[in-house]
Structures are given as structure tokens and as C-alpha cells.
Amino acid sequence: MMFERLQKCIKDVIEGYSDEIKMSDRFQEDLDMDSVKLVMLQIAIEDEFQIMFEPLKDNFIEIFSTVETLNKFIEERCNERQL
């Protein structure tokens, strides 16, 4: 369920993307997301999952290289919130 919600966030930001979003997809290389779209994705995720990204010391793309790494982060944050 969480992955499906993440897929929707990604598709909403990309607009017009009709291919299936896979866990192995890379944001820049496979999904062709630029820095503006990545910021829009962060905002969409914060709204959808009610989590916050802490100020990242490194580039978003270096920390979350694939959809899978971002999905794991979201799951961890949501689980922390339930404790």
C-alpha cells in the first residue's frame, strides 16, 4: 500500500508518465527527474505521508538513488511516528 502511494506521488510530479514505476528505478536516469521535480516530490511525500525530510547534508539523489531507497525511508519514518 505504501509503495502504491509513493508511485502516485512520483507520477503526479512527473505528469504524463505512463510506464510502471519500479523499485529499481533511478530518479534521474530512469525517471528523468530534474532538481525541481525532486523538490516537488519531497513536498508531495511530506503531504501524502505526513512526514518531514530533515535538512539533508547531501544531495537528495545521492541519498535516495532509487525508488526503493526512498520507499524504505518513508516506511521507517512512518513506523517511527507510530511508536
BELWOMO-V692024 format. One record per residue. N is the residue number from 0. RES is the residue in one letter. BURIAL is 1 if it has 9 or more other C-alpha atoms within 8 Angstrom, else 0. D_LAST is the distance of its C-alpha to the last C-alpha in whole Angstrom. Layout:
N,RES,BURIAL,D_LAST
N,RES,BURIAL,D_LAST
This chain:
0,M,0,20
1,M,0,18
2,F,0,21
3,E,0,23
4,R,1,21
5,L,1,22
6,Q,1,25
7,K,0,26
8,C,1,25
9,I,1,27
10,K,1,30
11,D,0,30
12,V,1,30
13,I,1,33
14,E,0,35
15,G,0,37
16,Y,0,36
17,S,0,37
18,D,0,36
19,E,0,33
20,I,0,30
21,K,0,29
22,M,0,26
23,S,0,29
24,D,1,30
25,R,1,31
26,F,1,30
27,Q,1,34
28,E,0,36
29,D,0,35
30,L,0,34
31,D,0,36
32,M,1,33
33,D,0,35
34,S,0,33
35,V,0,33
36,K,1,31
37,L,1,29
38,V,0,28
39,M,1,28
40,L,1,26
41,Q,1,23
42,I,0,24
43,A,1,23
44,I,1,20
45,E,1,19
46,D,0,20
47,E,0,19
48,F,0,15
49,Q,0,15
50,I,1,14
51,M,0,16
52,F,0,18
53,E,0,19
54,P,0,22
55,L,0,23
56,K,0,26
57,D,0,28
58,N,0,29
59,F,1,26
60,I,0,28
61,E,0,28
62,I,0,25
63,F,1,24
64,S,1,27
65,T,1,27
66,V,1,25
67,E,1,23
68,T,1,22
69,L,1,20
70,N,1,19
71,K,0,17
72,F,0,16
73,I,1,15
74,E,1,13
75,E,0,11
76,R,1,10
77,C,1,9
78,N,0,7
79,E,0,5
80,R,0,6
81,Q,0,4
82,L,0,0
